[in-house]
Amino acid sequence: MYTLETALPGDVELCYSIIDDARRFQREHGFIQWTDDYPSIETIRGDIREGKGRVLRADGSIVGYMCVDFSGEPAYQDIRGAWGRNAPYAVIHRMALHRERRGIGAADAAFRLAEELCLGEGVRYIRVDTDPLNARMRHILRKNGFQYRGTILFQGGDRAAFDKVL
């Protein structure tokens, strides 16, 4: 059983190790979405300090990390394409799973739990972006009902933009 919980300051190192392993995984699969400098451990510390960092737990152990931000994303103002809605939204950034949890439904559980979190906050719309070469994440997003909306520029590179109305 999976749960999504607010990350705590003591979780920083483990969350960052999951992010760093995902960075290596990206390179193993032929693309660089996350550079050596981003996301940094300071990025994760900031997420947690601001209450945006979330941990995915399975049987009490942290198996994933994501940022769920209800304050919007300035990079999303300029899209080559069009968002499905002009409404308050949550952004999901920096989603990463422990290597042993990839390919067994943990990402689906994480998105389902993030959606429940959003609904609990009264937000019925989610936006997310990913590297255009990240075929796994694009597949996961589509499988979970997200629609491709175009391209945005984020962290110096083009990103495929998706959204979902809850």
N, CA, C and O of each residue as an XYZ file, in Angstrom:
664
protein
N       0.844     -1.186      0.000
C       0.000      0.000      0.000
C       0.888      1.247      0.000
O       1.849      1.352      0.763
N       0.544      2.163     -0.856
C       1.301      3.402     -0.983
C       0.601      4.540     -0.259
O      -0.627      4.595     -0.190
N       1.409      5.447      0.279
C       0.898      6.704      0.831
C       1.774      7.831      0.309
O       2.939      7.622     -0.029
N       1.201      9.026      0.245
C       1.943     10.224     -0.141
C       1.907     11.157      1.052
O       0.835     11.546      1.516
N       3.082     11.515      1.548
C       3.175     12.295      2.776
C       4.085     13.497      2.567
O       4.942     13.500      1.682
N       3.886     14.507      3.389
C       4.768     15.666      3.359
C       6.170     15.228      3.765
O       6.354     14.576      4.793
N       7.156     15.592      2.950
C       8.543     15.256      3.265
C       9.007     16.102      4.444
O       8.604     17.256      4.588
N       9.842     15.530      5.268
C      10.371     16.198      6.452
C      11.852     16.529      6.250
O      12.515     15.901      5.424
N      12.374     17.504      6.991
C      13.796     17.853      6.830
C      14.740     16.654      6.930
O      15.753     16.617      6.231
N      14.438     15.702      7.758
C      15.283     14.525      7.896
C      15.249     13.596      6.690
O      16.044     12.659      6.606
N      14.329     13.847      5.750
C      14.198     13.020      4.553
C      15.063     13.506      3.397
O      15.161     12.829      2.374
N      15.697     14.681      3.546
C      16.404     15.324      2.433
C      17.409     14.387      1.776
O      17.380     14.221      0.556
N      18.281     13.781      2.540
C      19.355     12.958      1.968
C      18.790     11.789      1.172
O      19.249     11.517      0.062
N      17.801     11.096      1.725
C      17.214      9.955      1.023
C      16.480     10.410     -0.236
O      16.596      9.782     -1.288
N      15.728     11.499     -0.126
C      15.016     12.026     -1.301
C      16.003     12.408     -2.395
O      15.779     12.125     -3.572
N      17.093     13.049     -2.000
C      18.081     13.442     -2.997
C      18.751     12.210     -3.617
O      19.048     12.212     -4.812
N      18.988     11.179     -2.839
C      19.614      9.980     -3.412
C      18.688      9.337     -4.445
O      19.164      8.797     -5.443
N      17.379      9.387     -4.223
C      16.410      8.865     -5.198
C      16.446      9.729     -6.464
O      16.427      9.204     -7.577
N      16.497     11.051     -6.288
C      16.603     11.973     -7.429
C      17.895     11.707     -8.201
O      17.881     11.622     -9.429
N      19.001     11.577     -7.489
C      20.293     11.390     -8.142
C      20.335     10.068     -8.906
O      20.904     10.003     -9.995
N      19.747      9.030     -8.353
C      19.683      7.753     -9.060
C      18.815      7.884    -10.320
O      19.134      7.305    -11.358
N      17.725      8.641    -10.225
C      16.869      8.858    -11.399
C      17.618      9.634    -12.480
O      17.423      9.395    -13.672
N      18.466     10.554    -12.062
C      19.305     11.294    -13.024
C      20.195     10.304    -13.802
O      20.321     10.411    -15.022
N      20.808      9.345    -13.092
C      21.627      8.324    -13.751
C      20.772      7.450    -14.681
O      21.190      7.101    -15.785
N      19.583      7.112    -14.215
C      18.645      6.305    -15.009
C      18.316      7.012    -16.326
O      18.262      6.377    -17.378
N      18.098      8.323    -16.264
C      17.813      9.092    -17.480
C      18.965      8.954    -18.468
O      18.747      8.703    -19.653
N      20.162      9.113    -17.988
C      21.339      9.021    -18.865
C      21.484      7.615    -19.451
O      21.855      7.448    -20.612
N      21.186      6.614    -18.632
C      21.238      5.232    -19.123
C      20.260      5.007    -20.268
O      20.469      4.143    -21.120
N      19.185      5.800    -20.274
C      18.149      5.662    -21.301
C      18.260      6.715    -22.401
O      17.332      6.902    -23.187
N      19.400      7.397    -22.450
C      19.716      8.234    -23.599
C      19.202      9.656    -23.598
O      19.132     10.282    -24.655
N      18.842     10.184    -22.443
C      18.430     11.592    -22.410
C      18.869     12.222    -21.099
O      19.131     11.539    -20.109
N      18.940     13.550    -21.124
C      19.315     14.308    -19.929
C      18.214     15.316    -19.655
O      18.184     16.397    -20.243
N      17.320     14.956    -18.766
C      16.288     15.899    -18.320
C      16.822     16.696    -17.138
O      16.607     17.904    -17.041
N      17.513     16.012    -16.248
C      18.074     16.649    -15.059
C      19.581     16.758    -15.232
O      20.263     15.757    -15.450
N      20.085     17.960    -15.136
C      21.516     18.204    -15.292
C      22.248     17.864    -13.993
O      21.634     17.481    -12.997
N      23.568     18.013    -14.027
C      24.347     17.795    -12.807
C      23.972     18.801    -11.724
O      24.096     18.510    -10.535
N      23.517     19.977    -12.129
C      23.194     21.052    -11.186
C      21.721     21.116    -10.783
O      21.383     21.766     -9.794
N      20.847     20.459    -11.530
C      19.418     20.548    -11.248
C      18.775     19.182    -11.454
O      19.031     18.522    -12.462
N      17.948     18.757    -10.512
C      17.724     19.361     -9.199
C      18.867     19.040     -8.242
O      19.408     17.935     -8.225
N      19.202     20.024     -7.468
C      20.277     19.884     -6.484
C      19.694     19.499     -5.129
O      18.479     19.494     -4.935
N      20.576     19.182     -4.210
C      20.103     18.888     -2.859
C      19.443     20.138     -2.259
O      18.518     20.032     -1.454
N      19.926     21.316     -2.660
C      19.302     22.563     -2.183
C      17.891     22.728     -2.747
O      17.013     23.271     -2.077
N      17.673     22.259     -3.978
C      16.327     22.285     -4.566
C      15.384     21.453     -3.704
O      14.273     21.882     -3.392
N      15.831     20.273     -3.328
C      15.001     19.379     -2.514
C      14.792     19.979     -1.126
O      13.683     19.936     -0.592
N      15.853     20.540     -0.540
C      15.714     21.216      0.765
C      14.669     22.333      0.684
O      13.834     22.479      1.577
N      14.724     23.118     -0.399
C      13.763     24.209     -0.581
C      12.340     23.693     -0.710
O      11.420     24.241     -0.104
N      12.154     22.628     -1.507
C      10.818     22.023     -1.630
C      10.278     21.657     -0.249
O       9.133     21.959      0.085
N      11.115     21.008      0.539
C      10.683     20.532      1.853
C      10.423     21.706      2.793
O       9.428     21.715      3.519
N      11.305     22.686      2.781
C      11.132     23.870      3.629
C       9.812     24.595      3.299
O       9.131     25.099      4.192
N       9.467     24.636      2.004
C       8.256     25.332      1.564
C       7.003     24.463      1.625
O       5.923     24.910      1.238
N       7.136     23.228      2.105
C       5.983     22.341      2.246
C       5.501     21.740      0.944
O       4.370     21.260      0.874
N       6.341     21.754     -0.107
C       5.958     21.235     -1.416
C       6.517     19.841     -1.676
O       6.046     19.142     -2.573
N       7.509     19.438     -0.904
C       8.128     18.128     -1.101
C       7.247     17.030     -0.538
O       6.720     17.151      0.568
N       7.088     15.959     -1.299
C       6.264     14.818     -0.880
C       7.065     13.535     -1.047
O       7.832     13.382     -1.998
N       6.876     12.633     -0.125
C       7.484     11.317     -0.242
C       6.400     10.281     -0.488
O       5.319     10.321      0.099
N       6.727      9.360     -1.372
C       5.876      8.207     -1.612
C       6.418      7.094     -0.735
O       7.600      6.757     -0.801
N       5.555      6.531      0.082
C       5.956      5.440      0.972
C       5.242      4.155      0.565
O       4.097      4.162      0.112
N       5.958      3.067      0.744
C       5.383      1.730      0.577
C       5.784      0.941      1.811
O       6.970      0.777      2.098
N       4.796      0.459      2.531
C       5.056     -0.304      3.751
C       5.973      0.449      4.705
O       6.844     -0.149      5.336
N       5.779      1.758      4.812
C       6.523      2.587      5.752
C       7.851      3.119      5.248
O       8.432      3.999      5.884
N       8.353      2.615      4.123
C       9.645      3.057      3.593
C       9.455      4.064      2.461
O       8.527      3.950      1.660
N      10.344      5.044      2.410
C      10.305      6.022      1.324
C      10.801      5.348      0.050
O      11.907      4.810      0.005
N       9.957      5.388     -0.994
C      10.299      4.762     -2.276
C      10.221      5.752     -3.433
O      10.490      5.388     -4.577
N       9.852      7.008     -3.144
C       9.764      8.002     -4.204
C       9.692      9.400     -3.639
O       9.453      9.610     -2.450
N       9.907     10.351     -4.532
C       9.875     11.766     -4.176
C       9.209     12.542     -5.304
O       9.352     12.199     -6.477
N       8.485     13.585     -4.939
C       7.939     14.524     -5.919
C       7.653     15.850     -5.237
O       7.464     15.922     -4.023
N       7.626     16.885     -6.043
C       7.219     18.207     -5.587
C       5.819     18.445     -6.118
O       5.577     18.314     -7.318
N       4.897     18.793     -5.235
C       3.548     19.181     -5.641
C       3.389     20.627     -5.212
O       3.301     20.936     -4.024
N       3.353     21.511     -6.207
C       3.384     22.956     -5.977
C       2.052     23.572     -6.378
O       1.612     23.436     -7.520
N       1.423     24.243     -5.444
C       0.134     24.883     -5.703
C       0.280     26.358     -6.070
O      -0.721     27.054     -6.240
N       1.523     26.840     -6.192
C       1.728     28.269     -6.486
C       1.961     28.554     -7.970
O       2.235     29.695     -8.342
N       1.857     27.536     -8.817
C       2.011     27.738    -10.252
C       3.457     27.618    -10.699
O       4.358     27.407     -9.887
N       3.668     27.755    -11.997
C       4.996     27.660    -12.598
C       5.120     28.751    -13.657
O       4.457     28.679    -14.692
N       5.961     29.765    -13.417
C       6.102     30.858    -14.383
C       6.451     30.391    -15.795
O       6.002     30.999    -16.766
N       7.234     29.334    -15.929
C       7.611     28.844    -17.261
C       6.397     28.390    -18.065
O       6.461     28.325    -19.293
N       5.308     28.080    -17.400
C       4.117     27.584    -18.093
C       3.306     28.700    -18.750
O       2.346     28.416    -19.467
N       3.673     29.959    -18.522
C       2.952     31.066    -19.150
C       3.165     31.095    -20.655
O       2.277     31.508    -21.401
N       4.334     30.660    -21.105
C       4.656     30.657    -22.532
C       4.699     29.226    -23.029
O       5.675     28.511    -22.800
N       3.649     28.810    -23.706
C       3.568     27.452    -24.229
C       3.412     27.519    -25.744
O       2.627     28.309    -26.268
N       4.161     26.692    -26.424
C       3.951     26.510    -27.862
C       2.900     25.412    -27.960
O       3.216     24.223    -27.919
N       1.660     25.827    -28.089
C       0.499     24.957    -28.004
C      -0.524     25.695    -27.164
O      -0.573     26.924    -27.191
N      -1.330     24.978    -26.429
C      -2.331     25.617    -25.565
C      -2.704     24.682    -24.424
O      -2.948     23.493    -24.627
N      -2.744     25.243    -23.224
C      -3.214     24.474    -22.080
C      -4.697     24.178    -22.256
O      -5.406     24.913    -22.944
N      -5.157     23.118    -21.643
C      -6.563     22.732    -21.740
C      -7.495     23.655    -20.986
O      -8.683     23.740    -21.296
N      -6.952     24.355    -19.985
C      -7.752     25.249    -19.147
C      -6.934     26.432    -18.700
O      -5.706     26.380    -18.636
N      -7.631     27.487    -18.397
C      -7.032     28.625    -17.709
C      -7.682     28.659    -16.333
O      -8.687     29.339    -16.123
N      -7.103     27.927    -15.411
C      -7.696     27.759    -14.077
C      -6.565     27.527    -13.084
O      -5.455     27.176    -13.482
N      -6.837     27.721    -11.793
C      -5.817     27.391    -10.783
C      -5.377     25.930    -10.949
O      -6.193     25.052    -11.230
N      -4.087     25.691    -10.773
C      -3.558     24.354    -10.999
C      -2.443     24.039    -10.006
O      -1.860     24.923     -9.378
N      -2.179     22.754     -9.895
C      -1.002     22.269     -9.174
C       0.004     21.821    -10.220
O      -0.365     21.389    -11.311
N       1.260     21.929     -9.878
C       2.342     21.452    -10.733
C       3.009     20.278    -10.035
O       3.264     20.316     -8.831
N       3.285     19.241    -10.801
C       4.089     18.145    -10.280
C       5.464     18.247    -10.935
O       5.594     18.174    -12.157
N       6.479     18.416    -10.102
C       7.866     18.497    -10.549
C       8.685     17.418     -9.839
O       8.289     16.901     -8.794
N       9.820     17.098    -10.423
C      10.856     16.295     -9.766
C      10.351     14.952     -9.233
O      10.673     14.554     -8.113
N       9.566     14.272    -10.040
C       9.063     12.966     -9.616
C      10.123     11.904     -9.895
O      10.620     11.786    -11.015
N      10.456     11.143     -8.876
C      11.450     10.079     -9.023
C      11.081      8.920     -8.103
O      10.562      9.115     -7.004
N      11.356      7.730     -8.572
C      11.075      6.521     -7.804
C      12.369      5.754     -7.551
O      13.300      5.786     -8.355
N      12.399      5.073     -6.427
C      13.518      4.176     -6.143
C      13.604      3.160     -7.280
O      12.583      2.704     -7.795
N      14.800      2.819     -7.656
C      15.045      1.908     -8.793
C      14.214      0.625     -8.685
O      13.711      0.131     -9.694
N      14.069      0.092     -7.494
C      13.328     -1.166     -7.321
C      11.819     -0.999     -7.474
O      11.095     -1.992     -7.540
N      11.334      0.241     -7.533
C       9.901      0.483     -7.653
C       9.470      0.884     -9.059
O       8.286      1.120     -9.303
N      10.410      0.961     -9.973
C      10.075      1.346    -11.344
C       9.453      0.165    -12.080
O       9.902     -0.975    -11.955
N       8.411      0.464    -12.848
C       7.795     -0.559    -13.683
C       6.824     -1.483    -12.982
O       6.413     -2.491    -13.557
N       6.442     -1.164    -11.744
C       5.508     -2.043    -11.017
C       4.273     -1.291    -10.507
O       3.580     -1.766     -9.607
N       4.000     -0.113    -11.088
C       2.784      0.619    -10.725
C       2.963      1.706     -9.692
O       1.986      2.357     -9.319
N       4.174      1.928     -9.216
C       4.382      2.968     -8.198
C       4.098      4.362     -8.749
O       3.564      5.212     -8.036
N       4.447      4.601     -9.997
C       4.183      5.918    -10.589
C       2.678      6.164    -10.686
O       2.208      7.269    -10.415
N       1.933      5.145    -11.068
C       0.468      5.280    -11.123
C      -0.085      5.612     -9.739
O      -0.956      6.471     -9.600
N       0.426      4.925     -8.720
C      -0.017      5.190     -7.350
C       0.343      6.610     -6.945
O      -0.458      7.296     -6.310
N       1.547      7.059     -7.307
C       1.974      8.413     -6.954
C       1.061      9.456     -7.596
O       0.665     10.419     -6.940
N       0.728      9.274     -8.862
C      -0.172     10.237     -9.519
C      -1.566     10.197     -8.899
O      -2.180     11.243     -8.688
N      -2.067      9.004     -8.606
C      -3.397      8.896     -7.979
C      -3.416      9.620     -6.630
O      -4.359     10.347     -6.318
N      -2.372      9.411     -5.842
C      -2.298     10.068     -4.541
C      -2.107     11.575     -4.669
O      -2.653     12.334     -3.869
N      -1.346     12.018     -5.655
C      -1.181     13.454     -5.894
C      -2.515     14.071     -6.296
O      -2.836     15.186     -5.884
N      -3.284     13.356     -7.091
C      -4.607     13.844     -7.473
C      -5.509     13.971     -6.247
O      -6.236     14.956     -6.114
N      -5.468     12.991     -5.358
C      -6.265     13.068     -4.123
C      -5.834     14.268     -3.279
O      -6.674     14.960     -2.704
N      -4.524     14.512     -3.205
C      -4.010     15.675     -2.484
C      -4.562     16.955     -3.091
O      -5.022     17.840     -2.369
N      -4.518     17.055     -4.407
C      -5.018     18.257     -5.089
C      -6.503     18.465     -4.808
O      -6.927     19.571     -4.475
N      -7.281     17.414     -4.941
C      -8.723     17.535     -4.681
C      -8.977     17.965     -3.242
O      -9.880     18.759     -2.978
N      -8.182     17.445     -2.312
C      -8.308     17.838     -0.913
C      -8.001     19.313     -0.697
O      -8.502     19.920      0.249
N      -7.187     19.887     -1.565
C      -6.853     21.320     -1.504
C      -7.795     22.157     -2.363
O      -7.623     23.370     -2.478
N      -8.790     21.507     -2.967
C      -9.747     22.229     -3.813
C      -9.223     22.571     -5.195
O      -9.778     23.440     -5.867
N      -8.165     21.903     -5.630
C      -7.579     22.151     -6.950
C      -7.950     20.980     -7.857
O      -7.694     19.821     -7.532
N      -8.559     21.306     -9.001
C      -9.071     20.277     -9.889
C      -8.339     20.223    -11.235
O      -8.891     19.771    -12.238
N      -7.096     20.689    -11.235
C      -6.350     20.770    -12.490
C      -4.864     20.634    -12.191
O      -4.348     21.289    -11.285
N      -4.171     19.780    -12.953
C      -2.740     19.535    -12.754
C      -1.999     19.755    -14.067
O      -2.476     19.382    -15.139
N      -0.822     20.369    -13.960
C       0.087     20.503    -15.094
C       1.413     19.850    -14.730
O       1.825     19.834    -13.570
N       2.068     19.313    -15.750
C       3.360     18.657    -15.564
C       4.139     18.744    -16.871
O       3.549     18.843    -17.947
N       5.458     18.708    -16.775
C       6.276     18.682    -17.984
C       7.322     17.595    -17.851
O       7.656     17.160    -16.749
N       7.829     17.167    -18.989
C       8.880     16.165    -19.010
C       9.728     16.360    -20.254
O       9.312     17.031    -21.198
N      10.899     15.782    -20.252
C      11.768     15.850    -21.416
C      11.083     15.153    -22.591
O      10.483     14.093    -22.413
N      11.166     15.733    -23.784
C      10.539     15.092    -24.946
C      11.065     13.680    -25.217
O      10.362     12.870    -25.821
N      12.285     13.376    -24.782
C      12.854     12.042    -24.991
C      12.542     11.065    -23.860
O      12.946      9.904    -23.921
N      11.829     11.521    -22.829
C      11.493     10.661    -21.698
C      10.225      9.864    -22.033
O       9.130     10.171    -21.562
N      10.413      8.839    -22.857
C       9.285      8.041    -23.342
C       8.526      7.368    -22.200
O       7.302      7.250    -22.253
N       9.244      6.928    -21.171
C       8.571      6.273    -20.031
C       7.593      7.220    -19.348
O       6.441      6.865    -19.099
N       8.066      8.440    -19.044
C       7.179      9.378    -18.356
C       6.026      9.806    -19.261
O       4.897      9.941    -18.788
N       6.280     10.017    -20.530
C       5.181     10.373    -21.439
C       4.135      9.265    -21.452
O       2.936      9.542    -21.451
N       4.579      8.021    -21.466
C       3.659      6.886    -21.421
C       2.865      6.876    -20.109
O       1.646      6.703    -20.114
N       3.564      7.062    -18.996
C       2.892      7.072    -17.688
C       1.860      8.193    -17.628
O       0.746      7.991    -17.146
N       2.230      9.374    -18.119
C       1.298     10.500    -18.093
C       0.048     10.182    -18.907
O      -1.067     10.375    -18.425
N       0.220      9.698    -20.131
C      -0.942      9.373    -20.972
C      -1.794      8.280    -20.330
O      -3.022      8.357    -20.329
N      -1.130      7.269    -19.785
C      -1.848      6.164    -19.138
C      -2.681      6.663    -17.955
O      -3.712      6.078    -17.623
N      -2.225      7.745    -17.324
C      -2.935      8.300    -16.172
C      -3.858      9.461    -16.543
O      -4.268     10.233    -15.677
N      -4.179      9.581    -17.816
C      -5.194     10.537    -18.252
C      -4.706     11.942    -18.539
O      -5.525     12.843    -18.720
N      -3.401     12.159    -18.585
C      -2.870     13.476    -18.927
C      -2.870     13.642    -20.440
O      -2.654     12.687    -21.186
N      -3.117     14.871    -20.877
C      -3.155     15.198    -22.299
C      -1.935     16.027    -22.677
O      -1.547     16.947    -21.956
N      -1.342     15.694    -23.804
C      -0.221     16.486    -24.318
C      -0.765     17.825    -24.816
O      -1.761     17.862    -25.539
N      -0.107     18.933    -24.426
C      -0.606     20.267    -24.773
C       0.372     21.111    -25.563
O      -0.004     22.174    -26.056
N       1.617     20.675    -25.701
C       2.587     21.462    -26.447
C       3.937     21.438    -25.764
O       4.263     20.510    -25.024
N       4.724     22.484    -26.027
C       6.092     22.552    -25.522
C       6.309     23.830    -24.737
O       5.851     24.901    -25.134
N       7.009     23.710    -23.625
C       7.409     24.877    -22.834
C       8.926     24.857    -22.705
O       9.564     23.832    -22.945
N       9.490     25.977    -22.330
C      10.917     26.064    -22.052
C      11.083     26.059    -20.536
O      10.558     26.931    -19.844
N      11.821     25.064    -20.022
C      12.021     24.937    -18.579
C      13.460     24.535    -18.317
O      13.967     23.598    -18.933
N      14.121     25.240    -17.405
C      15.507     24.946    -17.032
C      16.408     24.876    -18.270
O      17.301     24.033    -18.354
N      16.158     25.776    -19.227
C      17.019     25.904    -20.390
C      16.771     24.926    -21.516
O      17.528     24.911    -22.487
N      15.733     24.106    -21.418
C      15.451     23.147    -22.488
C      13.972     23.002    -22.758
O      13.137     23.336    -21.918
N      13.655     22.498    -23.942
C      12.259     22.239    -24.284
C      11.730     21.079    -23.456
O      12.435     20.100    -23.210
N      10.487     21.203    -23.034
C       9.816     20.153    -22.277
C       8.427     19.932    -22.870
O       7.744     20.875    -23.269
N       8.035     18.683    -22.916
C       6.688     18.312    -23.336
C       5.742     18.636    -22.180
O       5.963     18.204    -21.049
N       4.699     19.390    -22.469
C       3.759     19.856    -21.444
C       2.466     19.043    -21.494
O       1.895     18.818    -22.561
N       2.024     18.612    -20.320
C       0.798     17.814    -20.190
C      -0.081     18.426    -19.112
O       0.406     19.116    -18.216
N      -1.386     18.168    -19.209
C      -2.279     18.572    -18.129
C      -3.418     17.565    -17.963
O      -3.649     16.696    -18.804
N      -4.111     17.725    -16.847
C      -5.246     16.840    -16.554
C      -6.258     17.589    -15.697
O      -5.906     18.246    -14.718
N      -7.500     17.477    -16.082
C      -8.601     18.012    -15.282
C      -9.087     16.882    -14.390
O      -9.351     15.776    -14.862
N      -9.203     17.165    -13.098
C      -9.627     16.130    -12.140
C     -11.138     16.148    -11.964
O     -11.680     15.350    -11.199
